[in-house]
Amino acid sequence: MNHRDILLVAGAALALAAGCGRRPGDPGRIVLATTTSVRDCGLLDVLIPAFERETGIRVAPIAVGSGEALRMGRDGNADLLLVHDPEGEAALQADGFVARDEEILRSRFVLVGPAADPAGVAGRDDAAAVFRALGTGAAPFVSRGDDSGTHRRERRLWAAAGVQPEGRPWYVSVGAGMMHALRVANERQAYCLTDLATWLAGKPGLDLALLVDSDGADWANLYSVLLLSPERFGSRNHEGARRFLDFVTRGAGREILRRFGEAEFGHRVFTVPPDP
């Protein structure tokens, strides 16, 4: 079991121990409900230890899809969220569950698939046109199918293209994280929508090609940290959550985010917002 798997298992056990999340919080620990992509690419492996060393606060990460992380926030089962679904975040905030929602990272979604590219989508920027071409079924398409931020974006792109993929013989929904979806796409020589960072982490073991890598708005991938409402969830560790947010937006963590990828992939993966 590698370090990131140990973090996930330990975090899940701690969350279960916390029950419904409304018991008095431990000031020395925060529960972070996070998208799987920042775990799978290795970012949490460098970010969390640095935060723990600086603050003495332990982090229990629960790596799930953004949809599930947002539900954990709605139920008060985490101290803070790290997600990449702006529409879902806005809904949670509108319902009064969020005290602060701050963007911390910017990256992009990319499309990978067989190098032969039977759908002929390589190099295109227009997301709707790309997904209409994929909808012809020229090759399989593997979906995470797990209500993650990536899956939610994929559903919006199909809708914009006027394609209903569910139930089609070429559409494969795996109901799992990004790295697993990429491995299934590799086995089936299928197309797959993925975040850039997880693609770079998994690429050495995959026989797939990067086909669409665009800076267009439809492909933008924005990550935010959400602090929950103290009025709704008074027993959560709001001070520890605030310190984590400060660490990644104003402290040493911001530089870790900005430089991530240099050592791992030979180039940076994310950009950070301008100084607050």
Phi, psi and omega in degrees: 000127182275177188298318183290328176292322178297318178301316182296312181297316180297319180295318179297319180296319179295321179295319178296322179296333180281355178063230184283355177089006183249008173286161178306132184287153175271115183295345180263011182211143171234144174261119182253111173274118190226151171299150182289337187296323180286341171280311187296330180277351178097000183297317181297333181295335178256329185286313185295312179301324179294318178295317181295321179295320184285324189251339186077004180266126178281144179247127174253097182278135173245102185271111181220176173294158181299326178300315179291322177299319178295323176294322176299320177296318180297327181271357181073028183260021175207164177270332177200164184237145170235107190222169178221061176220084186306322180293317178294323177296316181298321179294318180295321179291320180297331179276001173087017183265350188242131175271321179215142177226107184237127175292134180240338185217151172228134175212212180206156169275148177228162177248127177243163181177189181296141182300330179293338176050064183298338178275350177066044184255353186303132175082358180282152177254329185287107186297320180297319179294321178299313183286333172295320178294319177297328181290353175285347178076026180296336176206161178298156172235128179258125178251144173299319176061030187236016181060029174282175175299322178293317179295320179296320177295318178303315180299321179293324179290321174299316181298317179296331179276352181074028183243134174253100188277334184302134179088350177284145183295339182270355185261120184243113179257122187260343179060043185210181183289176187295316182296321178295317179300320178295321179294321177294318177299323179295315180298323185263000185050058185246164171281156180201134172273129184217157169286151185299316186297316180292324176301314181296323179292323183268344187309318183302333181259013186239142176259060179231160180246147172280113188255321179232120178221093190240148174270008180296157184300326182294340182258000183294142183229103186252128180254137181227154170255131180247128171262135185277161184289121176297332179293324180276324187231072186294337186269357180285164181274078184290327179292317177297321178296318179298320180294325176295316179299317178298323181298319184271348181251334185227346185253202184297334180296331179297321178290325176299314179298316184296322185265355184301136181108335180301309180283326186280318189234358180088000176198160180289150184253326187243159162245155178249153178298163176302159179308134180292000000 
